[in-house]
Amino acid sequence: MSETRIPGQELQDEILKTVRKSQEAVIDAIRTWADTVQSIAPKLPAVSMPLADRLPKPEDVVASAYDFAEQLLASQRRFTEDALKATAPLVQGKGNGHAAKATTAAK
């Protein structure tokens, strides 16, 4: 059985692979930085921020932002798919000459 590949899929795979490698390198750098900061943290004076207990946790902010982005992307995908469905008769008509006749008649 032959595998059907979408044009550009290899390029997309390569881009994703490169992004993942870059992300891993950044995470390694952040871990190194965090370890360094933690090693000197006991020497730093404690800082109190008023109302800090009322702020959302960073992981909650990230989760909320990505949930919103996911919903927005899904909405855009539905919109694009609906637009493709709405224009399908024009694309389907291309092979049988209807679109060409309409274009010629419009001139």
C-alpha positions as CSV (number, residue, x, y, z in Angstrom):
1,M,0.0,0.0,0.0
2,S,1.4,3.4,-0.9
3,E,1.4,6.2,1.5
4,T,-0.2,9.4,0.4
5,R,1.8,12.5,1.5
6,I,0.5,16.0,1.5
7,P,2.8,18.3,-0.5
8,G,5.2,20.0,1.8
9,Q,4.7,17.4,4.6
10,E,8.4,16.6,4.8
11,L,9.2,20.3,5.1
12,Q,6.6,20.7,7.9
13,D,8.0,17.6,9.7
14,E,11.5,19.1,9.4
15,I,10.4,22.4,10.8
16,L,8.6,20.8,13.7
17,K,11.7,18.7,14.4
18,T,13.9,21.8,14.4
19,V,11.4,23.7,16.7
20,R,11.4,20.8,19.2
21,K,15.3,20.7,19.2
22,S,15.4,24.5,19.8
23,Q,12.8,24.3,22.6
24,E,14.8,21.5,24.3
25,A,18.0,23.7,24.1
26,V,16.1,26.7,25.6
27,I,14.7,24.5,28.4
28,D,18.2,23.2,29.2
29,A,19.4,26.8,29.4
30,I,16.5,27.8,31.6
31,R,17.2,24.9,34.0
32,T,20.9,25.9,34.2
33,W,19.9,29.5,34.9
34,A,17.3,28.4,37.5
35,D,19.9,26.1,39.2
36,T,22.3,29.0,39.4
37,V,19.7,31.4,40.8
38,Q,18.6,28.8,43.3
39,S,22.2,28.3,44.5
40,I,22.5,32.1,45.4
41,A,18.8,32.6,46.5
42,P,19.5,31.9,50.2
43,K,21.8,34.9,50.1
44,L,19.1,37.3,48.8
45,P,16.8,39.1,51.2
46,A,13.1,38.0,51.2
47,V,10.8,40.3,49.3
48,S,7.2,40.7,50.1
49,M,4.7,41.8,47.4
50,P,1.3,43.0,48.5
51,L,-1.7,41.1,47.1
52,A,0.7,38.5,45.6
53,D,-1.6,35.8,47.0
54,R,-4.4,37.1,44.8
55,L,-2.5,36.7,41.5
56,P,-3.2,33.6,39.4
57,K,-0.6,31.0,39.3
58,P,1.7,31.1,36.2
59,E,0.7,27.7,35.1
60,D,-3.0,28.7,35.3
61,V,-2.3,31.8,33.1
62,V,-0.4,29.6,30.6
63,A,-3.2,27.0,30.6
64,S,-5.9,29.7,30.1
65,A,-4.0,31.3,27.2
66,Y,-3.4,28.0,25.4
67,D,-7.0,26.9,25.9
68,F,-8.1,30.2,24.4
69,A,-5.7,29.8,21.5
70,E,-6.9,26.3,20.9
71,Q,-10.5,27.4,20.8
72,L,-9.6,30.3,18.4
73,L,-7.7,28.0,16.1
74,A,-10.6,25.4,16.1
75,S,-13.0,28.3,15.2
76,Q,-10.7,29.4,12.4
77,R,-10.5,25.9,11.1
78,R,-14.3,25.5,11.1
79,F,-14.6,28.8,9.3
80,T,-12.1,27.8,6.6
81,E,-13.7,24.4,6.1
82,D,-17.1,26.1,5.8
83,A,-15.6,28.5,3.3
84,L,-14.2,25.6,1.3
85,K,-17.6,23.9,1.3
86,A,-19.3,27.1,0.2
87,T,-16.9,27.4,-2.8
88,A,-16.9,23.7,-3.6
89,P,-19.4,24.1,-6.5
90,L,-17.0,26.5,-8.2
91,V,-14.1,24.1,-7.8
92,Q,-16.2,21.1,-8.9
93,G,-17.5,23.0,-11.9
94,K,-14.0,23.6,-13.1
95,G,-13.7,20.2,-14.8
96,N,-17.0,20.2,-16.6
97,G,-16.7,23.7,-18.2
98,H,-19.4,25.4,-16.2
99,A,-17.0,27.8,-14.5
100,A,-15.3,28.6,-17.8
101,K,-18.7,29.3,-19.5
102,A,-19.7,31.6,-16.6
103,T,-16.3,33.5,-16.9
104,T,-16.7,33.8,-20.7
105,A,-20.3,35.0,-20.4
106,A,-19.3,37.6,-17.8
107,K,-16.9,39.2,-20.3
